[in-house]
Amino acid sequence: INDVQDNCILQGGIPAAHKIYRGANTISVTNYALLTGLKRVLSPNHPDAPTVFEEGLLEVIRGQDVDIYWRDNYICPSVEEHKETVNRSKDRVRVICRI
């Protein structure tokens, strides 16, 4: 979803999904994937997974919100602020690994 919000053209050197499949489809598929993941997380076999999922997802959203705020308000963050935001974006990978 963050590529749609940022109107990113490339992701990892290839066209971003929303540039191929359009924004609405990309958001719909992303929401489906998140809910499918949540369903798995809520299985009784992994009692800590819901907390890990929630904390990680909230951190990703916070990082994206800060990035959007900077962009929309023409704010150039410090190197440290930028590094912190990039680390938040990487949290989605950490969440998947922890689950």
Distance bins in CASP14 RR format, pairs under 12 A and 6 or more apart:
PFRMAT RR
TARGET T0000
AUTHOR 0000-0000-0000
RMODE 2
METHOD distances of the structure
MODEL  1
1 7 0 0 0 0 0 1 0 0 0 0 0
1 8 0 0 0 0 0 1 0 0 0 0 0
1 16 0 0 0 0 0 1 0 0 0 0 0
1 17 0 0 0 0 0 1 0 0 0 0 0
1 18 0 0 0 0 1 0 0 0 0 0 0
1 23 0 0 0 0 1 0 0 0 0 0 0
1 24 0 0 0 0 0 1 0 0 0 0 0
1 26 1 0 0 1 0 0 0 0 0 0 0
1 27 1 0 0 1 0 0 0 0 0 0 0
1 28 0 0 0 0 0 1 0 0 0 0 0
1 29 0 0 0 0 0 1 0 0 0 0 0
1 30 1 0 1 0 0 0 0 0 0 0 0
1 31 0 0 0 0 1 0 0 0 0 0 0
1 33 0 0 0 0 0 1 0 0 0 0 0
1 34 0 0 0 0 1 0 0 0 0 0 0
1 57 0 0 0 0 0 1 0 0 0 0 0
1 60 0 0 0 0 1 0 0 0 0 0 0
1 61 0 0 0 0 1 0 0 0 0 0 0
1 64 1 0 0 1 0 0 0 0 0 0 0
1 65 0 0 0 0 0 1 0 0 0 0 0
1 68 0 0 0 0 0 1 0 0 0 0 0
1 89 0 0 0 0 0 1 0 0 0 0 0
1 92 0 0 0 0 0 1 0 0 0 0 0
2 8 1 0 0 1 0 0 0 0 0 0 0
2 11 0 0 0 0 1 0 0 0 0 0 0
2 16 0 0 0 0 1 0 0 0 0 0 0
2 17 0 0 0 0 0 1 0 0 0 0 0
2 18 0 0 0 0 0 1 0 0 0 0 0
2 26 0 0 0 0 0 1 0 0 0 0 0
2 27 0 0 0 0 0 1 0 0 0 0 0
2 30 0 0 0 0 1 0 0 0 0 0 0
2 60 1 0 0 1 0 0 0 0 0 0 0
2 61 0 0 0 0 1 0 0 0 0 0 0
2 62 0 0 0 0 0 1 0 0 0 0 0
2 63 0 0 0 0 1 0 0 0 0 0 0
2 64 1 0 1 0 0 0 0 0 0 0 0
2 65 0 0 0 0 0 1 0 0 0 0 0
2 66 0 0 0 0 0 1 0 0 0 0 0
2 67 1 0 0 1 0 0 0 0 0 0 0
2 68 0 0 0 0 1 0 0 0 0 0 0
2 71 0 0 0 0 0 1 0 0 0 0 0
2 85 0 0 0 0 0 1 0 0 0 0 0
2 86 0 0 0 0 0 1 0 0 0 0 0
2 88 0 0 0 0 0 1 0 0 0 0 0
2 89 1 0 0 1 0 0 0 0 0 0 0
2 90 0 0 0 0 0 1 0 0 0 0 0
2 91 0 0 0 0 0 1 0 0 0 0 0
2 92 0 0 0 0 1 0 0 0 0 0 0
3 9 0 0 0 0 1 0 0 0 0 0 0
3 10 0 0 0 0 1 0 0 0 0 0 0
3 11 1 0 1 0 0 0 0 0 0 0 0
3 12 0 0 0 0 0 1 0 0 0 0 0
3 13 0 0 0 0 0 1 0 0 0 0 0
3 14 0 0 0 0 0 1 0 0 0 0 0
3 15 0 0 0 0 0 1 0 0 0 0 0
3 16 1 0 1 0 0 0 0 0 0 0 0
3 17 1 0 0 1 0 0 0 0 0 0 0
3 18 1 0 1 0 0 0 0 0 0 0 0
3 19 0 0 0 0 1 0 0 0 0 0 0
3 20 0 0 0 0 0 1 0 0 0 0 0
3 21 0 0 0 0 0 1 0 0 0 0 0
3 23 0 0 0 0 1 0 0 0 0 0 0
3 26 1 0 0 1 0 0 0 0 0 0 0
3 27 0 0 0 0 0 1 0 0 0 0 0
3 30 0 0 0 0 1 0 0 0 0 0 0
3 64 0 0 0 0 0 1 0 0 0 0 0
3 67 0 0 0 0 0 1 0 0 0 0 0
3 89 0 0 0 0 0 1 0 0 0 0 0
4 11 0 0 0 0 0 1 0 0 0 0 0
4 16 1 0 0 1 0 0 0 0 0 0 0
4 17 0 0 0 0 1 0 0 0 0 0 0
4 18 1 0 1 0 0 0 0 0 0 0 0
4 19 0 0 0 0 1 0 0 0 0 0 0
4 21 0 0 0 0 0 1 0 0 0 0 0
4 22 0 0 0 0 1 0 0 0 0 0 0
4 23 1 0 1 0 0 0 0 0 0 0 0
4 24 0 0 0 0 1 0 0 0 0 0 0
4 25 0 0 0 0 0 1 0 0 0 0 0
4 26 1 0 1 0 0 0 0 0 0 0 0
4 27 1 0 0 1 0 0 0 0 0 0 0
4 28 0 0 0 0 0 1 0 0 0 0 0
4 29 0 0 0 0 0 1 0 0 0 0 0
4 30 0 0 0 0 1 0 0 0 0 0 0
4 31 0 0 0 0 0 1 0 0 0 0 0
4 64 0 0 0 0 0 1 0 0 0 0 0
4 68 0 0 0 0 0 1 0 0 0 0 0
5 16 0 0 0 0 0 1 0 0 0 0 0
5 18 0 0 0 0 1 0 0 0 0 0 0
5 23 0 0 0 0 0 1 0 0 0 0 0
5 26 0 0 0 0 0 1 0 0 0 0 0
5 27 0 0 0 0 1 0 0 0 0 0 0
5 30 0 0 0 0 0 1 0 0 0 0 0
5 60 0 0 0 0 0 1 0 0 0 0 0
5 61 0 0 0 0 0 1 0 0 0 0 0
5 63 0 0 0 0 0 1 0 0 0 0 0
5 64 1 0 0 1 0 0 0 0 0 0 0
5 65 0 0 0 0 1 0 0 0 0 0 0
5 66 0 0 0 0 0 1 0 0 0 0 0
5 67 0 0 0 0 1 0 0 0 0 0 0
5 68 1 0 0 1 0 0 0 0 0 0 0
5 69 0 0 0 0 0 1 0 0 0 0 0
5 71 0 0 0 0 1 0 0 0 0 0 0
5 72 0 0 0 0 0 1 0 0 0 0 0
5 89 0 0 0 0 0 1 0 0 0 0 0
6 16 0 0 0 0 1 0 0 0 0 0 0
6 18 0 0 0 0 1 0 0 0 0 0 0
6 19 0 0 0 0 0 1 0 0 0 0 0
6 63 0 0 0 0 0 1 0 0 0 0 0
6 64 0 0 0 0 1 0 0 0 0 0 0
6 67 1 0 0 1 0 0 0 0 0 0 0
6 68 1 0 0 1 0 0 0 0 0 0 0
6 70 0 0 0 0 0 1 0 0 0 0 0
6 71 1 0 0 1 0 0 0 0 0 0 0
6 72 0 0 0 0 0 1 0 0 0 0 0
6 89 0 0 0 0 0 1 0 0 0 0 0
7 16 0 0 0 0 1 0 0 0 0 0 0
7 18 0 0 0 0 1 0 0 0 0 0 0
7 19 0 0 0 0 1 0 0 0 0 0 0
7 23 0 0 0 0 1 0 0 0 0 0 0
7 26 0 0 0 0 0 1 0 0 0 0 0
7 68 0 0 0 0 0 1 0 0 0 0 0
7 71 0 0 0 0 1 0 0 0 0 0 0
8 14 0 0 0 0 0 1 0 0 0 0 0
8 15 0 0 0 0 1 0 0 0 0 0 0
8 16 1 0 1 0 0 0 0 0 0 0 0
8 17 0 0 0 0 1 0 0 0 0 0 0
8 18 0 0 0 0 1 0 0 0 0 0 0
8 19 0 0 0 0 1 0 0 0 0 0 0
8 23 0 0 0 0 0 1 0 0 0 0 0
8 26 0 0 0 0 0 1 0 0 0 0 0
8 64 0 0 0 0 0 1 0 0 0 0 0
8 67 0 0 0 0 0 1 0 0 0 0 0
8 71 0 0 0 0 0 1 0 0 0 0 0
8 89 0 0 0 0 0 1 0 0 0 0 0
9 15 1 0 0 1 0 0 0 0 0 0 0
9 16 1 0 0 1 0 0 0 0 0 0 0
9 17 0 0 0 0 0 1 0 0 0 0 0
9 18 0 0 0 0 1 0 0 0 0 0 0
9 19 1 0 0 1 0 0 0 0 0 0 0
9 20 0 0 0 0 0 1 0 0 0 0 0
10 16 1 0 0 1 0 0 0 0 0 0 0
10 17 0 0 0 0 0 1 0 0 0 0 0
10 18 0 0 0 0 0 1 0 0 0 0 0
10 19 0 0 0 0 1 0 0 0 0 0 0
10 20 0 0 0 0 0 1 0 0 0 0 0
11 17 1 0 0 1 0 0 0 0 0 0 0
11 18 0 0 0 0 1 0 0 0 0 0 0
11 19 0 0 0 0 1 0 0 0 0 0 0
11 20 0 0 0 0 0 1 0 0 0 0 0
11 26 0 0 0 0 0 1 0 0 0 0 0
11 89 0 0 0 0 0 1 0 0 0 0 0
13 19 0 0 0 0 0 1 0 0 0 0 0
14 20 0 0 0 0 1 0 0 0 0 0 0
15 21 0 0 0 0 1 0 0 0 0 0 0
15 26 0 0 0 0 0 1 0 0 0 0 0
16 22 0 0 0 0 0 1 0 0 0 0 0
16 23 0 0 0 0 1 0 0 0 0 0 0
16 26 0 0 0 0 1 0 0 0 0 0 0
17 23 0 0 0 0 1 0 0 0 0 0 0
17 24 0 0 0 0 0 1 0 0 0 0 0
17 25 0 0 0 0 1 0 0 0 0 0 0
17 26 1 0 1 0 0 0 0 0 0 0 0
17 27 0 0 0 0 1 0 0 0 0 0 0
17 28 0 0 0 0 0 1 0 0 0 0 0
17 29 1 0 0 1 0 0 0 0 0 0 0
17 30 0 0 0 0 1 0 0 0 0 0 0
17 33 0 0 0 0 0 1 0 0 0 0 0
18 24 0 0 0 0 1 0 0 0 0 0 0
18 25 1 0 0 1 0 0 0 0 0 0 0
18 26 1 0 1 0 0 0 0 0 0 0 0
18 27 1 0 0 1 0 0 0 0 0 0 0
18 28 0 0 0 0 0 1 0 0 0 0 0
18 29 0 0 0 0 0 1 0 0 0 0 0
18 30 0 0 0 0 1 0 0 0 0 0 0
19 25 0 0 0 0 0 1 0 0 0 0 0
19 26 0 0 0 0 1 0 0 0 0 0 0
20 26 0 0 0 0 1 0 0 0 0 0 0
20 29 0 0 0 0 0 1 0 0 0 0 0
21 27 0 0 0 0 1 0 0 0 0 0 0
21 28 0 0 0 0 1 0 0 0 0 0 0
21 29 1 0 0 1 0 0 0 0 0 0 0
21 30 0 0 0 0 0 1 0 0 0 0 0
22 28 0 0 0 0 1 0 0 0 0 0 0
22 29 0 0 0 0 0 1 0 0 0 0 0
23 29 0 0 0 0 1 0 0 0 0 0 0
23 30 0 0 0 0 1 0 0 0 0 0 0
23 31 0 0 0 0 0 1 0 0 0 0 0
24 30 0 0 0 0 0 1 0 0 0 0 0
24 31 0 0 0 0 0 1 0 0 0 0 0
25 31 0 0 0 0 0 1 0 0 0 0 0
25 32 0 0 0 0 0 1 0 0 0 0 0
26 32 0 0 0 0 0 1 0 0 0 0 0
26 33 0 0 0 0 0 1 0 0 0 0 0
27 33 0 0 0 0 0 1 0 0 0 0 0
27 34 0 0 0 0 0 1 0 0 0 0 0
28 34 0 0 0 0 0 1 0 0 0 0 0
28 35 0 0 0 0 0 1 0 0 0 0 0
29 35 0 0 0 0 0 1 0 0 0 0 0
29 36 0 0 0 0 0 1 0 0 0 0 0
30 36 0 0 0 0 0 1 0 0 0 0 0
30 37 0 0 0 0 0 1 0 0 0 0 0
30 57 0 0 0 0 0 1 0 0 0 0 0
30 60 0 0 0 0 0 1 0 0 0 0 0
30 92 0 0 0 0 0 1 0 0 0 0 0
31 37 0 0 0 0 0 1 0 0 0 0 0
31 38 0 0 0 0 0 1 0 0 0 0 0
32 38 0 0 0 0 0 1 0 0 0 0 0
32 39 0 0 0 0 0 1 0 0 0 0 0
33 39 0 0 0 0 0 1 0 0 0 0 0
33 40 0 0 0 0 0 1 0 0 0 0 0
33 92 0 0 0 0 0 1 0 0 0 0 0
33 96 0 0 0 0 0 1 0 0 0 0 0
34 40 0 0 0 0 0 1 0 0 0 0 0
34 41 0 0 0 0 0 1 0 0 0 0 0
34 53 0 0 0 0 1 0 0 0 0 0 0
34 54 0 0 0 0 0 1 0 0 0 0 0
34 56 0 0 0 0 0 1 0 0 0 0 0
34 57 1 0 0 1 0 0 0 0 0 0 0
34 60 0 0 0 0 0 1 0 0 0 0 0
34 61 0 0 0 0 0 1 0 0 0 0 0
34 92 0 0 0 0 0 1 0 0 0 0 0
34 95 0 0 0 0 0 1 0 0 0 0 0
34 96 0 0 0 0 0 1 0 0 0 0 0
35 41 0 0 0 0 0 1 0 0 0 0 0
35 42 0 0 0 0 0 1 0 0 0 0 0
35 53 0 0 0 0 0 1 0 0 0 0 0
35 57 0 0 0 0 0 1 0 0 0 0 0
36 42 0 0 0 0 0 1 0 0 0 0 0
37 43 0 0 0 0 1 0 0 0 0 0 0
37 46 0 0 0 0 0 1 0 0 0 0 0
37 49 0 0 0 0 1 0 0 0 0 0 0
37 50 0 0 0 0 0 1 0 0 0 0 0
37 52 0 0 0 0 0 1 0 0 0 0 0
37 53 1 0 0 1 0 0 0 0 0 0 0
37 57 0 0 0 0 0 1 0 0 0 0 0
37 95 0 0 0 0 0 1 0 0 0 0 0
37 96 0 0 0 0 1 0 0 0 0 0 0
37 99 0 0 0 0 1 0 0 0 0 0 0
38 46 0 0 0 0 0 1 0 0 0 0 0
38 49 0 0 0 0 1 0 0 0 0 0 0
38 50 0 0 0 0 1 0 0 0 0 0 0
38 52 0 0 0 0 0 1 0 0 0 0 0
38 53 1 0 0 1 0 0 0 0 0 0 0
38 54 0 0 0 0 1 0 0 0 0 0 0
38 57 0 0 0 0 1 0 0 0 0 0 0
38 95 0 0 0 0 0 1 0 0 0 0 0
38 99 0 0 0 0 0 1 0 0 0 0 0
39 46 0 0 0 0 0 1 0 0 0 0 0
39 49 0 0 0 0 0 1 0 0 0 0 0
39 50 0 0 0 0 0 1 0 0 0 0 0
39 53 0 0 0 0 0 1 0 0 0 0 0
40 46 0 0 0 0 1 0 0 0 0 0 0
40 49 0 0 0 0 1 0 0 0 0 0 0
40 50 0 0 0 0 0 1 0 0 0 0 0
40 53 0 0 0 0 1 0 0 0 0 0 0
40 96 0 0 0 0 0 1 0 0 0 0 0
40 99 1 0 0 1 0 0 0 0 0 0 0
41 47 0 0 0 0 0 1 0 0 0 0 0
41 48 0 0 0 0 1 0 0 0 0 0 0
41 49 1 0 1 0 0 0 0 0 0 0 0
41 50 1 0 1 0 0 0 0 0 0 0 0
41 51 0 0 0 0 1 0 0 0 0 0 0
41 52 1 0 0 1 0 0 0 0 0 0 0
41 53 1 0 1 0 0 0 0 0 0 0 0
41 54 0 0 0 0 1 0 0 0 0 0 0
41 55 0 0 0 0 0 1 0 0 0 0 0
41 56 0 0 0 0 0 1 0 0 0 0 0
41 57 0 0 0 0 0 1 0 0 0 0 0
41 95 0 0 0 0 1 0 0 0 0 0 0
41 96 0 0 0 0 0 1 0 0 0 0 0
41 98 0 0 0 0 0 1 0 0 0 0 0
41 99 1 0 0 1 0 0 0 0 0 0 0
42 48 0 0 0 0 0 1 0 0 0 0 0
42 49 1 0 0 1 0 0 0 0 0 0 0
42 50 1 0 1 0 0 0 0 0 0 0 0
42 51 0 0 0 0 0 1 0 0 0 0 0
42 52 0 0 0 0 0 1 0 0 0 0 0
42 53 0 0 0 0 1 0 0 0 0 0 0
42 54 0 0 0 0 0 1 0 0 0 0 0
42 99 0 0 0 0 0 1 0 0 0 0 0
43 49 1 0 0 1 0 0 0 0 0 0 0
43 50 0 0 0 0 1 0 0 0 0 0 0
43 53 0 0 0 0 0 1 0 0 0 0 0
43 99 0 0 0 0 0 1 0 0 0 0 0
44 50 0 0 0 0 0 1 0 0 0 0 0
45 99 0 0 0 0 0 1 0 0 0 0 0
46 52 0 0 0 0 1 0 0 0 0 0 0
46 53 0 0 0 0 1 0 0 0 0 0 0
46 98 0 0 0 0 0 1 0 0 0 0 0
46 99 1 0 0 1 0 0 0 0 0 0 0
48 54 0 0 0 0 0 1 0 0 0 0 0
48 55 0 0 0 0 0 1 0 0 0 0 0
48 98 0 0 0 0 1 0 0 0 0 0 0
48 99 0 0 0 0 1 0 0 0 0 0 0
49 55 0 0 0 0 0 1 0 0 0 0 0
49 56 0 0 0 0 0 1 0 0 0 0 0
49 57 0 0 0 0 0 1 0 0 0 0 0
49 95 0 0 0 0 1 0 0 0 0 0 0
49 96 0 0 0 0 0 1 0 0 0 0 0
49 98 0 0 0 0 1 0 0 0 0 0 0
49 99 1 0 1 0 0 0 0 0 0 0 0
50 56 0 0 0 0 0 1 0 0 0 0 0
50 57 0 0 0 0 0 1 0 0 0 0 0
50 95 0 0 0 0 0 1 0 0 0 0 0
50 98 0 0 0 0 0 1 0 0 0 0 0
50 99 0 0 0 0 1 0 0 0 0 0 0
51 57 0 0 0 0 0 1 0 0 0 0 0
51 58 0 0 0 0 0 1 0 0 0 0 0
51 95 0 0 0 0 0 1 0 0 0 0 0
51 98 0 0 0 0 0 1 0 0 0 0 0
51 99 0 0 0 0 0 1 0 0 0 0 0
52 58 0 0 0 0 0 1 0 0 0 0 0
52 59 0 0 0 0 0 1 0 0 0 0 0
52 91 0 0 0 0 0 1 0 0 0 0 0
52 92 0 0 0 0 0 1 0 0 0 0 0
52 94 0 0 0 0 1 0 0 0 0 0 0
52 95 1 0 0 1 0 0 0 0 0 0 0
52 96 0 0 0 0 1 0 0 0 0 0 0
52 97 0 0 0 0 1 0 0 0 0 0 0
52 98 1 0 1 0 0 0 0 0 0 0 0
52 99 1 0 1 0 0 0 0 0 0 0 0
53 59 0 0 0 0 0 1 0 0 0 0 0
53 60 0 0 0 0 0 1 0 0 0 0 0
53 91 0 0 0 0 0 1 0 0 0 0 0
53 92 0 0 0 0 0 1 0 0 0 0 0
53 94 0 0 0 0 0 1 0 0 0 0 0
53 95 1 0 0 1 0 0 0 0 0 0 0
53 96 0 0 0 0 1 0 0 0 0 0 0
53 98 0 0 0 0 1 0 0 0 0 0 0
53 99 1 0 0 1 0 0 0 0 0 0 0
54 60 0 0 0 0 0 1 0 0 0 0 0
54 61 0 0 0 0 0 1 0 0 0 0 0
54 95 0 0 0 0 1 0 0 0 0 0 0
54 98 0 0 0 0 0 1 0 0 0 0 0
54 99 0 0 0 0 0 1 0 0 0 0 0
55 61 0 0 0 0 0 1 0 0 0 0 0
55 62 0 0 0 0 0 1 0 0 0 0 0
55 88 0 0 0 0 0 1 0 0 0 0 0
55 91 0 0 0 0 1 0 0 0 0 0 0
55 92 0 0 0 0 0 1 0 0 0 0 0
55 94 0 0 0 0 0 1 0 0 0 0 0
55 95 1 0 0 1 0 0 0 0 0 0 0
55 98 0 0 0 0 1 0 0 0 0 0 0
55 99 0 0 0 0 0 1 0 0 0 0 0
56 62 0 0 0 0 1 0 0 0 0 0 0
56 63 0 0 0 0 0 1 0 0 0 0 0
56 87 0 0 0 0 0 1 0 0 0 0 0
56 88 0 0 0 0 1 0 0 0 0 0 0
56 89 0 0 0 0 0 1 0 0 0 0 0
56 90 0 0 0 0 0 1 0 0 0 0 0
56 91 1 0 1 0 0 0 0 0 0 0 0
56 92 1 0 0 1 0 0 0 0 0 0 0
56 93 0 0 0 0 0 1 0 0 0 0 0
56 94 1 0 0 1 0 0 0 0 0 0 0
56 95 1 0 1 0 0 0 0 0 0 0 0
56 96 0 0 0 0 1 0 0 0 0 0 0
56 97 0 0 0 0 0 1 0 0 0 0 0
56 98 0 0 0 0 1 0 0 0 0 0 0
56 99 0 0 0 0 1 0 0 0 0 0 0
57 63 0 0 0 0 0 1 0 0 0 0 0
57 64 0 0 0 0 0 1 0 0 0 0 0
57 88 0 0 0 0 0 1 0 0 0 0 0
57 91 0 0 0 0 1 0 0 0 0 0 0
57 92 1 0 0 1 0 0 0 0 0 0 0
57 94 0 0 0 0 0 1 0 0 0 0 0
57 95 1 0 0 1 0 0 0 0 0 0 0
57 96 0 0 0 0 0 1 0 0 0 0 0
57 98 0 0 0 0 0 1 0 0 0 0 0
57 99 0 0 0 0 0 1 0 0 0 0 0
58 64 0 0 0 0 0 1 0 0 0 0 0
58 65 0 0 0 0 0 1 0 0 0 0 0
58 88 0 0 0 0 1 0 0 0 0 0 0
58 91 0 0 0 0 1 0 0 0 0 0 0
58 92 0 0 0 0 0 1 0 0 0 0 0
58 95 0 0 0 0 0 1 0 0 0 0 0
59 65 0 0 0 0 0 1 0 0 0 0 0
59 66 0 0 0 0 0 1 0 0 0 0 0
59 84 0 0 0 0 0 1 0 0 0 0 0
59 85 0 0 0 0 0 1 0 0 0 0 0
59 87 0 0 0 0 1 0 0 0 0 0 0
59 88 1 0 1 0 0 0 0 0 0 0 0
59 89 0 0 0 0 1 0 0 0 0 0 0
59 90 0 0 0 0 1 0 0 0 0 0 0
59 91 1 0 1 0 0 0 0 0 0 0 0
59 92 0 0 0 0 1 0 0 0 0 0 0
59 93 0 0 0 0 0 1 0 0 0 0 0
59 94 0 0 0 0 1 0 0 0 0 0 0
59 95 0 0 0 0 1 0 0 0 0 0 0
59 98 0 0 0 0 0 1 0 0 0 0 0
60 66 0 0 0 0 0 1 0 0 0 0 0
60 67 0 0 0 0 0 1 0 0 0 0 0
60 85 0 0 0 0 0 1 0 0 0 0 0
60 86 0 0 0 0 0 1 0 0 0 0 0
60 87 0 0 0 0 0 1 0 0 0 0 0
60 88 1 0 0 1 0 0 0 0 0 0 0
60 89 1 0 0 1 0 0 0 0 0 0 0
60 90 0 0 0 0 1 0 0 0 0 0 0
60 91 1 0 1 0 0 0 0 0 0 0 0
60 92 1 0 1 0 0 0 0 0 0 0 0
60 93 0 0 0 0 1 0 0 0 0 0 0
60 94 0 0 0 0 1 0 0 0 0 0 0
60 95 1 0 0 1 0 0 0 0 0 0 0
60 96 0 0 0 0 0 1 0 0 0 0 0
61 67 0 0 0 0 0 1 0 0 0 0 0
61 68 0 0 0 0 0 1 0 0 0 0 0
61 88 0 0 0 0 1 0 0 0 0 0 0
61 89 0 0 0 0 0 1 0 0 0 0 0
61 91 0 0 0 0 1 0 0 0 0 0 0
61 92 0 0 0 0 1 0 0 0 0 0 0
61 95 0 0 0 0 0 1 0 0 0 0 0
62 68 0 0 0 0 0 1 0 0 0 0 0
62 69 0 0 0 0 0 1 0 0 0 0 0
62 84 0 0 0 0 0 1 0 0 0 0 0
62 85 0 0 0 0 1 0 0 0 0 0 0
62 87 0 0 0 0 0 1 0 0 0 0 0
62 88 1 0 0 1 0 0 0 0 0 0 0
62 89 0 0 0 0 0 1 0 0 0 0 0
62 91 0 0 0 0 1 0 0 0 0 0 0
62 92 0 0 0 0 0 1 0 0 0 0 0
63 69 0 0 0 0 1 0 0 0 0 0 0
63 70 0 0 0 0 0 1 0 0 0 0 0
63 77 0 0 0 0 0 1 0 0 0 0 0
63 81 0 0 0 0 0 1 0 0 0 0 0
63 82 0 0 0 0 0 1 0 0 0 0 0
63 83 0 0 0 0 0 1 0 0 0 0 0
63 84 0 0 0 0 1 0 0 0 0 0 0
63 85 1 0 1 0 0 0 0 0 0 0 0
63 86 0 0 0 0 1 0 0 0 0 0 0
63 87 0 0 0 0 1 0 0 0 0 0 0
63 88 1 1 0 0 0 0 0 0 0 0 0
63 89 1 0 0 1 0 0 0 0 0 0 0
63 90 0 0 0 0 0 1 0 0 0 0 0
63 91 0 0 0 0 1 0 0 0 0 0 0
63 92 0 0 0 0 0 1 0 0 0 0 0
64 70 0 0 0 0 0 1 0 0 0 0 0
64 71 0 0 0 0 0 1 0 0 0 0 0
64 85 0 0 0 0 1 0 0 0 0 0 0
64 86 0 0 0 0 0 1 0 0 0 0 0
64 88 1 0 0 1 0 0 0 0 0 0 0
64 89 1 0 0 1 0 0 0 0 0 0 0
64 91 0 0 0 0 0 1 0 0 0 0 0
64 92 0 0 0 0 1 0 0 0 0 0 0
65 71 0 0 0 0 0 1 0 0 0 0 0
65 72 0 0 0 0 0 1 0 0 0 0 0
65 85 0 0 0 0 1 0 0 0 0 0 0
65 88 0 0 0 0 1 0 0 0 0 0 0
65 89 0 0 0 0 0 1 0 0 0 0 0
66 72 0 0 0 0 0 1 0 0 0 0 0
66 73 0 0 0 0 0 1 0 0 0 0 0
66 75 0 0 0 0 1 0 0 0 0 0 0
66 77 0 0 0 0 1 0 0 0 0 0 0
66 81 0 0 0 0 1 0 0 0 0 0 0
66 82 0 0 0 0 1 0 0 0 0 0 0
66 84 0 0 0 0 1 0 0 0 0 0 0
66 85 1 0 1 0 0 0 0 0 0 0 0
66 86 0 0 0 0 0 1 0 0 0 0 0
66 87 0 0 0 0 0 1 0 0 0 0 0
66 88 1 0 0 1 0 0 0 0 0 0 0
66 89 0 0 0 0 0 1 0 0 0 0 0
67 73 0 0 0 0 0 1 0 0 0 0 0
67 75 0 0 0 0 0 1 0 0 0 0 0
67 77 0 0 0 0 1 0 0 0 0 0 0
67 81 0 0 0 0 0 1 0 0 0 0 0
67 82 0 0 0 0 1 0 0 0 0 0 0
67 84 0 0 0 0 0 1 0 0 0 0 0
67 85 1 0 1 0 0 0 0 0 0 0 0
67 86 0 0 0 0 1 0 0 0 0 0 0
67 88 0 0 0 0 1 0 0 0 0 0 0
67 89 1 0 0 1 0 0 0 0 0 0 0
68 75 0 0 0 0 0 1 0 0 0 0 0
68 85 0 0 0 0 0 1 0 0 0 0 0
69 75 1 0 0 1 0 0 0 0 0 0 0
69 77 0 0 0 0 1 0 0 0 0 0 0
69 81 0 0 0 0 0 1 0 0 0 0 0
69 85 0 0 0 0 0 1 0 0 0 0 0
70 76 1 0 0 1 0 0 0 0 0 0 0
70 77 1 0 1 0 0 0 0 0 0 0 0
70 78 0 0 0 0 0 1 0 0 0 0 0
70 81 0 0 0 0 1 0 0 0 0 0 0
70 82 0 0 0 0 1 0 0 0 0 0 0
70 84 0 0 0 0 0 1 0 0 0 0 0
70 85 0 0 0 0 1 0 0 0 0 0 0
71 77 0 0 0 0 0 1 0 0 0 0 0
71 85 0 0 0 0 0 1 0 0 0 0 0
75 81 0 0 0 0 1 0 0 0 0 0 0
75 82 0 0 0 0 0 1 0 0 0 0 0
75 85 0 0 0 0 0 1 0 0 0 0 0
76 82 0 0 0 0 1 0 0 0 0 0 0
77 83 0 0 0 0 1 0 0 0 0 0 0
77 84 0 0 0 0 1 0 0 0 0 0 0
77 85 1 0 0 1 0 0 0 0 0 0 0
77 86 0 0 0 0 0 1 0 0 0 0 0
78 84 0 0 0 0 1 0 0 0 0 0 0
78 85 0 0 0 0 0 1 0 0 0 0 0
79 85 0 0 0 0 0 1 0 0 0 0 0
79 86 0 0 0 0 0 1 0 0 0 0 0
80 86 0 0 0 0 0 1 0 0 0 0 0
80 87 0 0 0 0 0 1 0 0 0 0 0
81 87 0 0 0 0 0 1 0 0 0 0 0
81 88 0 0 0 0 0 1 0 0 0 0 0
82 88 0 0 0 0 0 1 0 0 0 0 0
82 89 0 0 0 0 0 1 0 0 0 0 0
83 89 0 0 0 0 0 1 0 0 0 0 0
83 90 0 0 0 0 0 1 0 0 0 0 0
84 90 0 0 0 0 0 1 0 0 0 0 0
84 91 0 0 0 0 0 1 0 0 0 0 0
85 91 0 0 0 0 0 1 0 0 0 0 0
86 93 0 0 0 0 0 1 0 0 0 0 0
87 93 0 0 0 0 0 1 0 0 0 0 0
87 94 0 0 0 0 1 0 0 0 0 0 0
88 94 0 0 0 0 0 1 0 0 0 0 0
88 95 0 0 0 0 0 1 0 0 0 0 0
89 95 0 0 0 0 0 1 0 0 0 0 0
90 96 0 0 0 0 0 1 0 0 0 0 0
90 97 0 0 0 0 0 1 0 0 0 0 0
91 97 0 0 0 0 0 1 0 0 0 0 0
91 98 0 0 0 0 1 0 0 0 0 0 0
92 98 0 0 0 0 0 1 0 0 0 0 0
92 99 0 0 0 0 0 1 0 0 0 0 0
93 99 0 0 0 0 0 1 0 0 0 0 0
END
